[in-house]
Amino acid sequence: LDQYASSINAGNIDQWISLWAEDGIQMPPDNPAVVGKENIKARMQSSFDLYNWKMTINGEEVRVAGNWAFARGNYTYTLTPKGEGKTIKGNGKYLSILAKQADGSWKFIRDCFNNNAPPQVSEKN
């Protein structure tokens, strides 16, 4: 989770997507599920291109059962446009499932998240 947030905050989509399994599924709010690592990367690319992120993830619960784990918690974020535009702030909760890989690393295989309230948009950047 620390790597998840730090790679987003650094604007490093390649590092961020490396945390995902090939058959990962992202379940964003108000959108269909995004199936597969390459499709997840494609969906997130514009966000990395358009905004500087500041994300904090607070893990409230992690449980491990063999080669499976789930993580639950909350997050806050600020999206500052790299060009013209309005800053967006929000907070929400997540539930993620991870699988232990053959090399011993843990990868996201499912990620579901949603905001606690509509994001707040500033008047100016």
C-alpha positions, 0 to 999 in steps of 0.5 A: 500500500505504501508503494501504491501511494508513493508511485502515484504521488511520484507520477510513476505509472510504470511502478504503479502498474507493476504492483498489479497481477496480469489478470487484475481487475479494478472496480472504479466507482460509477464505471464498469470493471476494468479487466487486465493489467494493460487495460487498467494502465490505459484507464489510469494513463490520462490521470497520470498525464493530467494531474500531480497526485497527492494520495495518502492511504490508511490501512485499517485491516490486512488479513492473510490466508495462505497466498491470498490477502485482503486490505481494507482502509481509507484514502485521501487525495488531491489532484492538482492539474499539470496545466490549466484546471481546477484542483480536485480533493476527495476521500473514500474507502477501498477493499483490495485483494492481493495474491502472492506470486511465485517470486514471493511478491504480492500483487493486486488482483482486485481493487474496489474503491469509492469516495465518501462524498462527491470530490470537492473542486476548487475554483482555480488551480 
